[in-house]
Amino acid sequence: MEYVIQHKQPEAVFRFFEEISAIPRPSYHEEKIADYLVAFAKARGLWVFRDELHNVLIKAPATEGLSDRAPVLLQGHTDMVCEKNADVEHDFLRDPIKLYVDGDLLRARGTTLGADNGIAVAMMLALLDGALGAHPPVECLFTTAEEVGLNGAEGFDYRHIDARRMVNLDSEALGWVTAGCAGGIRSDLVLCAKTELFAGEALSVSVAGLMGGHSGENINSGRANANKLMGRLLDVLLRELPDTRLVTLTGGSKDNAIPRECRALLAVSSIEAASSILEEEGMRIAESLSADDRGFSLTVETGEPEAVMLSGEDTRRAVSLLHTARNGVMAMSEDIPGLVETSRNLGVVTTEDATLTFVFSSRSSKESALDGSVEELDALAASLGYTARHYSRYPGWEYAKVSPLRDAYLRAFRDVTGRDAAVNVIHAGLECGIICSKLPDMDVISIGPSMHDIHSPDEALELSSTETFCQTLVRLMEIL
């Protein structure tokens, strides 16, 4: 293949990253990347195991002189968040990610880059291939469906794991060692709406141009949620023109990404009056947004009528949920300054045959707070006539006061860079919580090179950061 990244180190890591970027790997569609990993291991005579979820475990013996050391597990996930700009044609099930270098950044053309967590896959492959120097016995676990509920890690049989030291490679900031994370749960609130024959004029309303981002790491950055902005717009419109009816509502594509776009098709009595109300509210919204969302746009235009529209009562129910459901930061930690304790993201809204589905992602470092979020959504659903389903709950990862592995990484980082790394706890889900629940005696850290705007088409990987991180990982393997 023709490689985009030229004259950059670590060369082997970037070569492997480009190869896996050519392999489609949305969540629940990791078969092809698993085929690649198994073929890689067999070609090198390495022990390999693949399960029915397409998780892959590869083991390699220690390099010369280090066979007496305890094994170490490296871990990352093979799936990626598949987001693209509205004007980009890309089939994530078939098309390779189109990479380009932008100074010191690696980006993708109009889509997510997949460095979350493809860079972990590339790092592990380079290590297993002998390109990253000496190491103790290593076990590399490539998990699946991380981005949709950590499902691969939950379903893996950990009796295959011998190591009791684990380096998770799913963090996004060089110089930081993650030592704890939030747990989470997903919730669907569903409204089976009554319909009436379409009447009036069709009006299409679209919110676009928002920054979006990761619903854990960016939830406290002040970035707007397109679904919630649509709720605000429609609430104002209904108060001014109560005969407005909702036809379809579509926003966001991933519950763990802050939605950047939302579209509603409406039936209105007067396009001119409705447009004036919406555009006036849109100007107020634009004035209130942060600098990150300066690309915000509101498009109000004539739409194509459909056969039916929602009843007046169910239009109000839909708009009420969209507008009133709590979203964003719900509580800050009392123990760790600046850490979000509990949050909620209304990530996806869909309409299919007059059935509206609202998908929420709740996160918290406290299990009781997750329970509270579920109870609140249950109460909201009951009051508005929705059904509620809660699923894909995963545990948090509690901070360990003593961690020899963490100490070793801090030493390695200092040896390579001459400066100290910092330790943090994050408001995002990591597979570390699940793995620690399965192997409670596991000593765990999460590390990685610096990335920006993950889970969005603006995702970028710092190339120089990747080189420094790789050097630090090599040093860590030497001293473990």
Summary of the structure (lengths in Angstrom):
residues: 480
radius of gyration: 23.7
end to end distance: 35.9
largest distance: 79.9
contacts: 1772
relative contact order: 0.18
helix: 32%
strand: 30%
